[in-house]
Amino acid sequence: MTREESWEVTGTTRALLKQITSLGYTVSVHRIPSSLLGRVGAFVEMHAVDVRSDPPVQQVARVGVGEDGDTDYRCACLLAEAVGIDLMDG
């Protein structure tokens, strides 16, 4: 399985994550279930790590699964903005 396949995303979300990797970041997607006692809800967390810098720079975005909309897409948008991609342009 490739890193891109491990993201388990398609369409615009995949395109956003690929754009982040084109900037030199290594991207990972984490799907965290709710805690056993229900104190922490399920969420999606995406990391973008720039290993070209010393120390490596990491950006993190997190969106709760219970929130409205496409969780993966919303999280990818937050991560894209964190690495400097202007989503409002054009």
N, C-alpha and C positions, 0 to 999 in steps of 0.2 A: 504494500500500500504506500502510495506517495504521500508527502505532507499535504498536498492539496486535497487528495482523496480523504485524508483523515479529518479535514475540516467539516465534511458532511454538509456542505452548503452548495447551492446552485444559483444560476442566474446572476442578478445584480449583486447579490451578496458575495458570490465567488469573484466577480469582476473587481469589486472593491478590495477584497483581500489580496488579489493578484496585483492590483495597483500598488498596494502597500509594500508587497514583496519587491516590486520593481524599483522601489526607492532604496532597497538594500536591507530591509527588515526581514527577520525570520518571524513568521506568524504562526500562532497556535490557537486552537479553539478548545475550550473546556466547558463541558456541560455538567453542572453540579446539581445533584438532586437535593430535595429538601432534607433537612436534618431528621434523624429518627424521632426526635421529640417534637418536631414541627416548629422549633424556635427560629430556624432560618429557612426561608423559602428557596425553592429551586431557582437557579440563575445560569446564565451563559456568561462566560468571561473569555475575552480574547486578549492575547498578548502580542505585542510587536517588539522584538528585541533587535537593536542595532549593535551587532557584535564588532563592527568596524571601529567603534570608539573604545577607549580604555579608561575607566571601566565601561562595560556595555551599558547602553541606555535602554530602559524598558518602559513602554507605554502599556497601560492596562485599561480596558473598558469592561463594564459589567452591567447587565440588564436583567432584571427579575423576570422569570418566566410568566408570572401572573399578570404582567403589565400588558397594556393594549398593543396590538400590532405584531409584526413579524419580529420576534425577539432576535434572531440571528442578524437580520438586516439592520435593525436599530443599533445593535452592538457594533457591527462592522462600521456603521456611519460614525459612531462615537470614536472608534479606534482610528479611522481615517482622519478625522478632524484633529485627533491628538498628535498625529505624525505630520500635520501641516497640509493636508489635502483640503482645499476649499470646495465644499460640496455645493455651495450656493453660486459658484461661478459657472455660467452657461447652462 
